[in-house]
Amino acid sequence: SPAGGRGGGVRWVAGALGGRGAGGGRITTALAPHAPYTVTEADLTATAELARAHGLPVHLHAAENRDQTDTSLARHGVTPVEVLDRTGLLDTDLLIAHGTGIIERDLSLLERTGGRTAVATAPRGYLKFAWPDTTPVRALRAIGVPVGLATDGAASNNSLDVWESMALTSLIQKSTEGDPRWLTSRQALHHATLQSARAVGLGGSIGTLAPGRRADLILVDLTGPHTQPVHDLAATLVHSARSADVRTTIVDGRVLMRDRELLTLDVPAVVRELDQRLPALVDRSHGRRIQEYDT
């Protein structure tokens, strides 16, 4: 929430805006209140006002799972998405994390945003936590809500592999919908590229290979035995290839990895620093949780 109330929030936004547009335009800024069950409605309203005043997108967790939606209904008589509506957040460029608890009554509100609200799905975590539902991609796609692919954090997704998220999204959607024709491989690739770009407000500059777009490219090696034979390129990329098959990565025209060699990071040095920091990061001798969530 905006630190220290509205005045603190304004100071925080002013500081954050100082870095916006750096890195050749690759650095963007967003407001990120955690969730309707940890942030007051007053602060959510203040966040919406700040977002509109400064032209900033907002990212938060809402309707993460059905339990949260049911709890919100029982306590307040409204769903988490309805909280976002009455606090003005649905009138901003909003990215909702997970949304597996989005229900039928939420869809008309989300449709009204005209695509300004997007949802990020991170299916591996839902499997790990044994959530009974997943992001309703089919329903959201039908009303024009972009759905991007995500991994969530290391606590819920040990691999942090967005390529894996693409494959799992396709498979879990088939299982959930009981329809092997949904989600198709081409649709999964669309969610991994242009839909993900739209979800983070960059649909006008990345996500497709086209004149005027930024030169964000990957080169994928499909010569391995696990990708043979290539009957359908989209199906091969989604269901046979894996992230290790990416050989070269180019971002905004700059080569960051060539033939699996990272050119901008000293990986051994990073691992050494990680080894030094890990004991403090995983220390649980204090016997306390960092955060208790009453959802």
N, C-alpha and C positions, 0 to 999 in steps of 0.2 A: 504494500500500500504506500501511498505518498508519505515519505518519512516526515514525522512531526506534524501531520495535518497538512492543510492546504498550502500554508506558507513554505513548509519544508519541502513539499512536493514541487512547488515552483522552483525552489533553489536546486533540487535534484535534477529536474528537467533541464534547467539552464546549463548545469554542468555536463549532463549527458549529451546535449546538443553540440557541445564543443567538438566532439569527435565525429559527428555525423558527416558522411561524405568523404572521410579520409580513405586512404588506400586506393586512390583512383575511383572513388565512389563505391567501393566494396564494403565499407563500414556503414551499417545502418543502425538506427536506434529505435527501440520499442519500449513501451511501458509494460511492466509485468507484475501486476498484483497476482498473488498465488491462486486464489480460488474464492468463490462465494462463501465457502464454509470456514475460511480463515481470515477474510478481509470484510470489514463492515460495509454495509450498503452505502454509507456516507462516503467512505473512501473510494468505493467503486464509482460512485457518481463523480467524485472529484477527479478520479483517473480519466473518466470519459471527457470531462470538461478540459482537462489538460491535453488530452490527445487531440481533441478538436482544435484547441487554440494553437497548438504547435505542429499540427499535421503529422502526428505520430501514430503508428499502429500500436495495438495492444495485444498481448499474449497472456493467456491465463488458462488454468484448468477449470473445466466445468462439465457437469454430468459425466465425470470420469467413468463411473459405472452405475449400474441400476440401483445399487444400495444407496448411493448418494442422492439420486433423484427421489427415491422413495422416502429417505430421511427428510429431504427438503420439503416434500409434499406434506409429510406428517407434521413437521414443526411449523411450517410457514404457509402452507397451502398453495405453494407455487413451485415450479421446477427450477433448477439452476438456470436454465436458458431463459425462463421468465424473469428471474432476478436480473440477468444481463439486460433484458429488455427494459425493465422499469428503472434501471440505473443509467440508461443511456448508452451502454457499451455496445449494443447492437447497431448503434448509429455511428460507430467508428470502424476503422479497418481492423477487424478482430480475428485473431487466430485462437481457436479453442483446442486445447490438448485433449485427445482421446475421444470424448463424446460417445462412449459406448452406452451411456445412460440416456441418450437422446430418445424421446418417445414421440408418439404420433402428434400430440398437441403442441410440440415444439416446432414442427416442420413449417407451419405457416409463418411463424415469426422469423425463422431462418430464411425462408424464401423471400420474405419482404426486404431483406437486406440487399438483394440484387447481386449476390456474389461478393459483397464486401466482407462478410463473415466466412471464414474457412475453418476446416477441421484438420488436425494432424492425427494420423493413425499409427500406432506402434504395436503391432499385433503380437510380437514375441512376449512382451510383458503380460498381456492378457492371458496367454497360455500359462505363463509361469505362475501367475496369481490365481489361476483357475477361475477367472471371471466367466460367468455363463454367457455373456454377450460380447459382441465386438462392435466396432464402429459401423453404423448403418450406411455403408458406402453407396449402396444402390439407391436408397431413399434420398440421400443427400445429393447424389449426382442428378437425380430426376428433378430436383428443384433448383439446380444451378449453384449448389454450394461446392466450392473446390475442396477436394480432399487430398492433402499431401502426405508423403510417407516420412516417418520418423523412426527413431530407435528408442526414445526415452533415455533415462540415465542408466548407469552401470548397475545399479541395484536391481533394476527390473529387466535389463537386457545386457547380459554379460559380453556379448560379441560386439555391440554397437555397430552392427553391419547393416547399412540401409539397403544393400542389395538383397540380403536375407529378408528384410521387411517387405520388399517388393514381391518375392516369391511367396512368403507367408500370407500377404494380403490377398493374393490371387487364390491360394488354396483355401484359406479360411472363409473367404466370401463364398466360394463354391459350396463348402460344407454348410455354412449358415443359411444360405438361400435354398439349399437343396437343388441346385441347378448347375450342372457341369459346364454350361455355356457362359456362366457369369462367375467371376470376372475373367474376361478373355486376356490373353497375353498382351495384345495390343492396348487394351484398356489399362492393364497394370503398368505398362511402359509409359502411358500417358499420365498416370498418377505419379510416377517416379520422376517425370520431367516437367512438362508444362503445368500440370495441376499443382505440383510442389512449388514451382516458381510463383504461381498465382497465390498460393496459400501464404507466402511470406511477402507478398506485395511486389514481386519482381517479374510478374508475367509479361511486362512490356519490354524487358531487356534480356531475359534468359529463358531457358526451358525448351527452345527449339533452335534448329540450325537454319537461319534465315538471314537475308541481308538486313543490316542495321542492328542485329542482335549482338550481344557480347560473345566473343569466341570462347565459349566454355565447351570443351570436348574431352571425350575419353576414347582411347583406342583399346579394344577388347580382343584378346587372343582366343580364337575359336578353333584352334588346331588340336587341342587336347582330345584324348579319346572320350572323355566324358561329355563332350559337345558334339560328337559325331553319331550319325550323319545329321547334317543341317537340312531338315525338311522345311522348317518354317523358322525364319530368322527370329521373329518375336518370341516364339515359344522356346527357342534355344536360349535366348538371352534371359528369359524369366525363369525357366524351369531346369536348365542344364548348366548354364554358366554360373560363376560365382565371383565374388569381389576380387579374389586372387587372380582372376583372368584379366583384370584391368592392367594393361602394361604401361600406358602413358596417360597422364592427366594434364590438361591445358586449361587454365582459368584466365579469362579475359585476355587471351592471346599469349599468356606466359606459361611456359612449360614448368610444372611443379614436380612431376615425376616422369622419368624417362626409363623405359625398360625395367620397371620396378625399383628404380633407384630414386629416392627422395632427394631433390636438389636444393631444397630450402631449409631442411632440418638436419641437424647432427643427431641421428637416432641414438647412437651409443651414449652421447652426452645427456640426452633427454632421459634415457633409462637410468643412468647413474643418478641424476637428480631425483628421479622418482623413487629409487631405492632409498635415498636419504630422507625423503619426505614421508614415505609410506608409514613408518612406525607411528608418527604423530597423527596421521590421517585416520588410521584404523584403531587407535588407542581407545579402549572402552573401559579402562580402569575407573573412570568417573562414575560408571554405573547408571548413567542417565541417557535418555534419548535426546537427540538434538531438538526434535520437534514432536509434539503430541498432536495428532489430528483428530478432532471430534467431528466426524462427518455425519 
